[in-house]
Amino acid sequence: MAAASVGELTLSPVLDVDGGAQPALQARRTARLYYLLGFAALPWFWACNVWLFLPDFWHGDRDPVVTKYTRRSALGFAVYTALFLPWMLLYLIAGEKVLGQRVFDKLDINSLDLSGSGLGAG
């Protein structure tokens, strides 16, 4: 236990994008948390993780744990964007023609009947 606390004290602070320094353990927890939150259908956290720890993303020799999570976050965000962006563009540009009227109406939020929930105009 004492050796772990001594090892923790020798970790150098991690620089963030603003030029500030965070304690290494706090930066590691934050990087891991943002990485895991990206899997909860919140890929914006992946982008924020890369942005926050941009110096570690570009220079992988600083903190290996933060670098690992920022690079994985960048990969996750790139994959998510590569899958989601074409679907969004397809739906917005040629939705009715490609998907068919029935499927498009089921996916279209403007055609939902919300009168039973008290949200619609009735």
N, C-alpha and C positions, 0 to 999 in steps of 0.2 A: 504494500500500500504506500509506503514512504517512497519507494522508487518511482511509482507512477506519478506521485505529486511532484517529485523532483524533475521528472521528465517533462511534465506539463509546464513547469516554470521555464524550461529552456526553449520552448517553442517561440518563434519570432512572431510578432503581430502580422496580421494579414491586411494588405492595402486594399481599399475599395476604390470605386471609380472616382469618388470625390477627393481622393488623396488622403483620406483619413485612415487611421489604423484601428482595426478591431482586434481584440484578443483572439488568439488562434482557436481556442476551444469554442468561443462564441461564433466565430466565422464558420467553423466546421459544422456546428449545429444549424446555423442559418442556411448554409449551402445544402445540407442534407434535407432540411425541412422543405425548402423551396423545390428541391428535386422530387421529393415524394408528393408534394401537393400538385405538381404537374400531372401526375397520374390520375388525379381525381377530376379529370376533364377540365383542368384549369391550366392549359399550357402557357398562359401568360406568366405564371410563376417561373417556368423554365426560362423565358426571355428575361425576366427580371433578375433571375439568378446569374445569368451570363453577364448582364449589364452591371449588376452590383459588384461582382468580382472579376471585372474585365481584365485587370492586370494579371491575375492568376490564370485566366483563360488564355491569354496570349503568351505569357511566360510561365510555362509549366514547372519551372524549377523552384518556385517559391514555397507553396504548401501543397503537398501531393494530394491530400484529401479534398481540399477545396477545388483544386484543379480537376480531380476526377469527377466531382459532382457538377462542375460548371461545363465540362466538356460533354458529359452525358446529357445535361440539360439542353445544350445546343443541338445535340443529335436528336433528342426527343422533339424539340420544337421544330426542327427542320423536317422530320418525318411527319409530324402532325400537320404542318403547313402544306407539305407536298400532297397529303391525302385530302385535307379539308378544303383547300383553296380551289382545286378543280371542281369539287362537288358544289361549292357555293357559287362559283361562276356559272356552272351548268344550270343550276336551279334558277339563278337570277336572270340569265340571258335567254335561255331557251327552254325554260322549265315545262311549259304546257306542251310544246312540240315534241320534246324528247321523252318526257315521263308519261304523257297522256293526261287527258283532262281529269280522269277519276283519281289518279295518284296525286296529281298536282293539287287538286282540291283538298285531299286529305292532309297534305303537308302545308297548305297555305293557311297562315294564321288569320288572314282577313276573311276567310270563309267559315270560320268557326262560329257555331251558334252558342253564344254565351248568355242568352236570355234566362236560362234556368239558374244560373249562378249569381244573378243580380248584377252582372258586369255589362251585359248587353243593353242595347236600346229597346229591346222588346219587340 
